[in-house]
Amino acid sequence: MRAIIQRVSRAKVSVENKIIGEIGRGILVLLGVAETDSETDASYLLEKTVNLRIFEDADDKMNLSLIDIKGDLLVVSQFTLYGDARKGRRPSFSKAAAPEKAVRLYEFFVAEAKKQIAKVETGKFQAMMNVELINDGPVTILLDSEKLF
């Protein structure tokens, strides 16, 4: 499982010009699921995400987590995180999970997040979405449950 973690001042996701998820200060997660992923991968990535110390403390040091600041979380599915463009010019998505598996693990990630974070918003799985964000910092972190980066 892969995630792009973006520290945001605010973010929102729209489908057909209707806002379906919106947060204030917190983290936007673009989440990709691989064919080999399991709930263990989702749990690992969630734990890293909510405990990642990427928010400043009183001394302006990145020392606080999403949990510490009681921030919001917006989770958007993005199978293209498993796009492989090393060969040719069109990415291959053969390592991305099939939609049935991906939605199950995406929903598991969101459900587990709601147990820890007061405000968790989502995009719409398999929909054409527009994501708007104000990247705070900017701070962007790549996470991978296989610890590739």
N, C-alpha and C positions, 0 to 999 in steps of 0.2 A: 504494500500500500504506500502511496506517495501523497505528500501534501506540500502545497505552497502556503506558508504561513505569512500573512501580512498584518502588521500592526496598523490599525486604522483609527482615525478620529471618528469616522462614520463610514458606513457602507450600506448599499442596498442592492437588491436583485429584483429585476422586473421580467415578467412574461407577458407578451402582447400588450405592452405599455401599462401594465398594472403592477405596482409594487407588491411583491409577495413576501419579502423578507427585508427587514431594515434594522440596523443596529447603530449604537453610538460608539463610544470608545471601547475598543476591544480588538478582536482578531477575526479576520476573514480567512477561512480555510478553503482552498481549492483542493478537493479530495479525489484522488484516482485510485481505482481498485484493480489489482492484477488477478489473472486467472488462478494464481497459486495462493491468494490471500485467504485468511481465516479471521475469526473473531479475535484471536490472539494478536494478529497484526493490527486490527482496529483498536484494540485496547492499548497496545503499546503506543500507537500514534496519538491517541487521545491523551494518554498520560503525559507524553512529551509536550503536546500542544498546550494543555491547560497549566502546566508547570514550568514552561519555558520562561526564563527570566529575561524578558525583553522590554519591560517597562521601567522607567526611571524611578529611583527612590528620591528622597529629599536631597541627596548629594549629587543628583543628576547621573547616577550610575545605573546601568541596566541591571537591576537587582530584584525586580518584582515580577511576579507571574500574573496571568489572567485571573487566577483565583485570588491572589493578594489584592488586586485592585478592584475586584468584583466587577470585572468587565463583561462585555457582551461577546457572543460568538455567532458568526454567520458561516454556515457550512454549505458549500456549493459543489455538486458533483462535477468532475471533469475527467472524463476518460482519456482525453488527449494527453494527460500527463504520462501515459504509456505509449505515446507516439515515438517510433524509432525512425529517425531520418538519416541514419548513417549511410544507407544505401539508396541511391536514386534521389528523386526530388519530391516524391509523395510519401509521407510518413506511413509506416505500417503500424497497425494497432492490434496486432496478433497477440500481444501479451496482456492486453486489457481483458478484464473479466467480462463474461457474457452478461447482458443486462439483468437477468434474473438473479445471478449471484451478486452482481455489483449493487443492486438496489437493496438487497438484504443486508449487506455489510455496511452500506451507507446509512441505512436506517438504524442499524445496531450502533454505529458510531454516534449518531444524533441522539438516540435514546440514552446511551450511557453519558453523553455530555450533559443532558438535561438533569441528570442526577447530581451534577457538580456545579453547574453554571446556571444562574437565575434566568438569564435571557439567552435563549438559543433560537436562532432563526435559520431558515433553510431556503434553498432554491427549489426548483421542481425537477425531479429526476427525468432525464431524457427530453427535456424541453429546450427550445432555443431561448436562452436567457441573455439579458443585458445586465452586467455587473458594474456598478459604479462604486468607487471608493476614494477616500482621501487617505493615502498611505502616509502614516505618521512617522516621520524620520528622514527618509523612508527606511523602514525596517522590513526586510523580506528574508525568510529562512526556508530552506528546502529540507524536508524530512522524508525518510524512506524507512519502512519497517525492516527491510533487509540490511539497513545501515550502510547502503552504498554511498551515501553522502550525508 
